[in-house]
Amino acid sequence: MEKPSPPAPWATATHHPIGVLYQFWPRPDGTGRMVFISKGAEAFLESTADEIGWMLERRCLPLFGIDEEKFYTSIQHAIWQRIPWSSEMGYLTPKTQRRLWLHLQSFPQT
């Protein structure tokens, strides 16, 4: 009987997505700041919480493959309405220019 070949690396990676924890504090004007991002995420995204927060406030995250205005507007809407937020985005890492596709979710605290 022939031994099955191991799965391709990407096939197993899709079953073990990387998780990122973050904390975002909203401001009344619909902007906010990133106050925490998990250490593994800093290495993966090649940015600290302060750097991501700075880019987010200035609407200059290195995004691709999405309608950027709609992305930023959806964040403001969720802040103003105090509702859960979810989005997918393409993110270009600043140092190595890796193209990542991320799914983000946020839930307001009561």
N, C-alpha and C positions, 0 to 999 in steps of 0.2 A: 504494500500500500504506500502510495506517495505521500510525503509529508507536505501539508499546505504551506505556501510561502507566507511570510509575515506581511501584514498590511502596509500600504504606503504610509509614510510619516504623516501626511496631511489627513489621512483617513482616521487615524487615532486621535489626532489633535482636535478634530471637530467634536469629539465626544468628551473632551476635557477643556472647556473654554477657560480662559484666564479671567479671574474675577478682580475687580478693582473697587475698593471702598473709598468714598470721598464724602466730605461734608461741605456744603455750599450754604453760605449765609446770604439771604436775599436782602436787598435794600428796597425802600418804598418806590424808587424810580424805575424798578424793573431790572436793575443791574444787581450784581452781587459779587461776593468774593469767595474763592476757594480757600477754606481754612485747613483742610486736611486731605491728603491723598495717601493711600497705602504705599509703603516703601517699595514693594515690588512693582507697583504701577509707575512710580517715578522712573525706575530703570526702563520699564517697558515703553513708556510714553516719551522718555528722554526729556522730561520736564518736571520741575518741582510743583507743589501746590501753588506757591507764589507766582511762578512763571505762567502756569495755566490760568490762574485768576487774573493776572495782568493782561494776558491775551484775550481772555473772555470779556473783561470789562471794555476793552478797546475794539472788540469785534474783529480781532485779527488772528484767531486760531488758524492753524494751517490745515484748512479743510479742503476736501475734494469730493466730487460726485454727489453733491447735494445743493439745494437752493439755500444759500447762506442766510439770506434775509428771512426766509421762513423758519430756519433753525433758530436764529436769535429771537425772532418774534414769539416763537413757541415757548421759549424760556421765560420771556417777560409775561406772557399770558398766564403761565402756570404760577408764577410768583404772585401776580396781582389777584388771581382767583384762588390761590392756596389749594391747588389741585395737583394730583400726581402728574409727572411729566415723563415722557419716553421719546427717544429719538434714535435714529441710526445715522452715523456720519462716517465719512472717510477722513482719516487723520494722517497727515504726513509728518513723521517724526523729524524734529528740527536738526538733529546731528547726523543721522545716517540716511535720512530721506526715505525710510521704509514707509510703505503705504499700508495702513491698518484700517480695517472696517470695524467700527465699534457700535455696540448697542448700549445706550445709556438709559438709566431710570432714576428718578428722584421721587421721594415721597415727603410731603410737608409734615413737620412735627406739630403736634397740637399743643 
